[in-house]
Amino acid sequence: MSTALEIKAAIDALPPAERMNLVVTLNADYPVPYPAGELDPEVDSPELEAELLKSADQPSVPYSAQEMREMCQQLAAELRVR
C-alpha cells in the first residue's frame, strides 16, 4: 500500500470488530489527554455518578418542541445576564 487512499480503502474494508481493534491498537500509545480544567476525576466522579444513576432510574422520553423552546429561552436569558 503506497497511498493514503489505498490505506483508507483497506481500513474501510475491515469488518467492524477488526476496525475497532485497529483503532484501539493505534490509540494505545497516544492517549488523548483531557483538556485542562474540563475533567477532574477526583472531583467530578461522585457528582457524575449521582447524575448518571438518577437518569438511569428515569424513563427516557424525548423533550417536546415546546419544552426545548422553553429551555433554550431560559438558557439565553441566563447567558444575557452574565
MARGULO-635025 format. One line per field, with one value per atom (N, C-alpha, C): x, y, z; residue in one letter. Coordinates in Angstrom, 3 decimals, always signed. Each point is the difference from the previous one (the first is absolute). Layout:
x = (X:...)
y = (Y:...)
z = (Z:...)
r = (A:...)
end
This chain:
x = (+0.845:-0.845:+0.889:-0.205:+0.909:-0.674:-1.308:-0.643:-0.997:-0.311:-0.967:-1.365:-0.367:-1.296:-0.061:+1.101:+0.039:-0.100:+0.675:-0.053:-1.404:-0.626:-1.360:-0.960:+0.151:-0.863:+0.170:+1.229:+0.249:-0.631:+0.096:-0.615:-1.514:-0.559:-1.451:-0.509:+0.843:-0.410:+0.027:+0.599:+0.067:-1.383:-0.243:-1.239:+0.006:-1.183:-0.064:+0.859:+0.005:+0.776:+1.494:+0.477:+1.420:+0.360:-0.921:+0.231:+0.118:-0.891:+0.050:+1.290:+0.409:+1.252:+1.175:-0.025:+1.046:+0.018:-1.162:-0.084:+0.565:-0.398:+0.492:+1.515:+0.502:+1.440:+0.766:-0.495:+0.691:-0.035:-1.087:-0.126:+0.643:+0.402:+0.559:+1.266:+0.819:+1.262:-0.160:-1.157:-0.227:-1.297:-0.033:-1.234:-0.343:-1.265:-0.446:-0.196:+0.784:-0.155:-1.280:-0.555:-1.179:+0.440:-0.819:+0.353:+0.108:+0.933:+0.220:-1.275:-0.335:-1.164:-1.328:-0.012:-1.250:-0.478:+0.898:-0.404:+1.043:-0.461:+0.856:-0.678:+0.448:-0.682:-0.144:+0.927:-0.089:-1.146:-0.328:-1.049:-1.318:+0.042:-1.218:-0.662:+0.745:-0.560:-1.219:+0.001:-1.191:-1.234:+0.174:-1.134:-0.479:+0.942:-0.361:-0.696:+0.519:-0.616:-1.431:-0.215:-1.343:-0.958:+0.448:-0.856:-0.312:+0.998:-0.221:-0.970:+0.172:-0.910:-1.417:-0.113:-1.315:-0.679:+0.751:-0.590:-0.305:+0.769:-0.244:-1.295:-0.425:-1.222:-1.253:+0.145:-1.148:-0.259:-1.252:-0.281:+0.598:+0.385:+0.594:-1.093:-0.285:-1.019:+0.596:-0.068:+0.561:-0.801:+0.685:-0.676:-0.943:-1.093:-0.906:+0.604:-0.513:+0.501:-0.202:-1.139:-0.284:+0.998:+0.297:+0.966:+1.378:+0.410:+1.312:+0.038:-1.089:-0.048:+0.143:-0.755:+0.046:+1.400:+0.642:+1.346:+0.997:-0.118:+0.913:-0.209:-1.262:-0.275:+0.551:-0.144:+0.521:+1.526:+0.642:+1.455:+0.471:-0.683:+0.370:-0.131:-1.067:-0.187:+1.129:+0.380:+1.083:+1.320:+0.262:+1.254:+0.035:-1.155:-0.043:+0.332:-0.403:+0.242:+1.488:+0.731:+1.450:+0.713)
y = (-1.170:+1.170:+1.231:+0.832:+1.129:+1.351:+0.057:+1.303:-0.024:+1.184:+0.126:-0.538:+0.194:-0.494:-1.522:-0.650:-1.466:-0.496:+0.684:-0.388:+0.201:+1.133:+0.259:-1.050:-0.376:-1.023:-1.331:-0.338:-1.251:+0.035:+1.140:+0.125:-0.062:+0.683:-0.017:-1.407:-0.850:-1.357:-0.955:+0.427:-0.861:-0.207:-1.188:-0.199:+0.931:+0.383:+0.951:-0.378:-1.258:-0.400:+0.203:-0.346:+0.180:+1.480:+0.781:+1.433:+0.625:-0.404:+0.522:-0.427:-1.230:-0.492:+0.829:+0.360:+0.834:+1.375:+0.582:+1.318:-0.057:-1.014:-0.153:-0.174:-0.824:-0.251:+1.269:+0.736:+1.216:+1.085:+0.073:+1.047:-0.374:-1.239:-0.449:+0.759:+0.319:+0.690:+1.517:+0.510:+1.442:+0.345:-0.130:+0.323:+1.482:+0.268:+1.375:+0.605:+1.012:+0.606:+0.812:+0.082:+0.842:+1.454:+0.858:+1.422:+0.516:+0.879:+0.531:+0.625:-0.356:+0.578:-0.626:-0.874:-0.591:-1.134:-0.860:-1.165:-0.306:-0.088:-0.398:-1.189:-1.229:-1.187:-0.023:+0.612:+0.012:+0.879:+1.031:+0.931:-0.314:-0.276:-0.152:-1.362:-1.027:-1.351:-0.208:+0.414:-0.225:+0.717:+1.238:+0.741:-0.648:-0.362:-0.638:-1.323:-0.777:-1.284:+0.193:+0.981:+0.257:+0.390:+0.855:+0.415:-1.170:-0.817:-1.157:-0.994:-0.240:-0.912:+0.564:+1.288:+0.637:-0.125:+0.249:-0.072:-1.431:-0.958:-1.405:-0.514:+0.596:-0.434:+0.634:+0.911:+0.690:-0.504:+0.029:-0.414:+1.003:-0.493:+0.850:+0.490:+1.301:+0.600:+1.253:+0.132:+1.198:+1.246:+1.138:+1.262:+0.354:+0.648:+0.503:+1.279:+0.436:+1.227:+1.180:+0.038:+1.084:-0.006:-1.191:-0.095:+0.487:-0.376:+0.435:+1.513:+0.598:+1.443:+0.691:-0.492:+0.598:-0.100:-1.157:-0.160:+0.910:+0.123:+0.873:+1.454:+0.408:+1.374:+0.278:-0.945:+0.157:+0.097:-0.851:+0.038:+1.312:+0.453:+1.265:+1.150:-0.007:+1.056:-0.056:-1.190:-0.129:+0.493:-0.302:+0.423:+1.517:+0.610:+1.451:+0.703:-0.589:+0.605:+0.023:-0.990:-0.075:+1.066)
z = (+0.000:+0.000:+0.000:-0.981:-0.103:+0.174:-0.112:+0.148:+1.146:+0.471:+1.086:-0.429:-1.253:-0.486:+0.021:-0.337:+0.045:+1.442:+0.892:+1.412:+0.544:-0.344:+0.458:-0.542:-1.259:-0.600:+0.720:+0.365:+0.712:+1.389:+0.668:+1.325:-0.123:-0.975:-0.203:-0.309:-0.585:-0.352:+1.190:+1.109:+1.182:+0.613:+0.562:+0.758:+1.218:+0.504:+1.111:+1.211:+0.389:+1.179:-0.233:-1.178:-0.305:-0.108:-0.544:-0.114:+1.391:+0.910:+1.359:+0.689:-0.227:+0.571:-0.520:-1.265:-0.579:+0.658:+0.182:+0.643:+1.410:+0.757:+1.374:+0.003:-0.888:-0.078:-0.360:-0.976:-0.423:+1.070:+0.751:+1.013:+1.328:+0.173:+1.285:+0.374:-0.969:+0.282:+0.075:-0.384:-0.029:+0.711:+1.333:+0.702:-0.171:-0.156:-0.171:+1.385:+0.334:+1.327:+0.069:+1.192:+0.183:-0.052:-0.595:-0.004:+1.439:+0.228:+1.348:+0.535:+1.219:+0.644:-0.388:-0.963:-0.471:+0.899:+0.435:+0.768:+1.057:+1.211:+1.105:+0.658:-0.301:+0.520:+1.512:+0.710:+1.458:+0.478:-0.770:+0.404:-0.696:-1.283:-0.792:+0.133:+0.310:-0.021:+0.893:+1.260:+0.822:-0.545:-0.461:-0.556:-1.286:-0.856:-1.256:+0.249:+0.924:+0.324:+0.496:+0.856:+0.527:-1.113:-0.916:-1.112:-0.937:-0.273:-0.874:+0.631:+1.290:+0.688:+0.038:+0.229:+0.025:-1.369:-1.064:-1.335:-0.413:+0.508:-0.350:+0.604:+1.092:+0.670:-0.578:-0.934:-0.575:-1.413:-0.423:-1.381:-0.983:-1.138:-1.024:-0.942:+0.054:-0.845:-0.620:-1.309:-0.623:+0.392:+0.006:+0.299:-1.139:+0.333:-1.035:-0.572:-1.127:-0.617:+0.944:+0.695:+0.942:+1.159:+0.544:+1.096:-0.437:-1.203:-0.512:-0.159:-0.556:-0.149:+1.359:+1.000:+1.328:+0.611:-0.136:+0.551:-0.703:-1.321:-0.749:+0.370:+0.179:+0.407:+1.393:+0.906:+1.361:-0.021:-0.782:-0.103:-0.615:-1.049:-0.633:+0.984:+0.813:+1.009:+1.030:+0.436:+0.975:-0.565:-1.266:-0.621:-0.215:-0.259:-0.152:+1.313:+1.122:+1.308:+0.324:-0.436:+0.293:-0.691)
r = (M:M:M:S:S:S:T:T:T:A:A:A:L:L:L:E:E:E:I:I:I:K:K:K:A:A:A:A:A:A:I:I:I:D:D:D:A:A:A:L:L:L:P:P:P:P:P:P:A:A:A:E:E:E:R:R:R:M:M:M:N:N:N:L:L:L:V:V:V:V:V:V:T:T:T:L:L:L:N:N:N:A:A:A:D:D:D:Y:Y:Y:P:P:P:V:V:V:P:P:P:Y:Y:Y:P:P:P:A:A:A:G:G:G:E:E:E:L:L:L:D:D:D:P:P:P:E:E:E:V:V:V:D:D:D:S:S:S:P:P:P:E:E:E:L:L:L:E:E:E:A:A:A:E:E:E:L:L:L:L:L:L:K:K:K:S:S:S:A:A:A:D:D:D:Q:Q:Q:P:P:P:S:S:S:V:V:V:P:P:P:Y:Y:Y:S:S:S:A:A:A:Q:Q:Q:E:E:E:M:M:M:R:R:R:E:E:E:M:M:M:C:C:C:Q:Q:Q:Q:Q:Q:L:L:L:A:A:A:A:A:A:E:E:E:L:L:L:R:R:R:V:V:V:R:R:R)
end
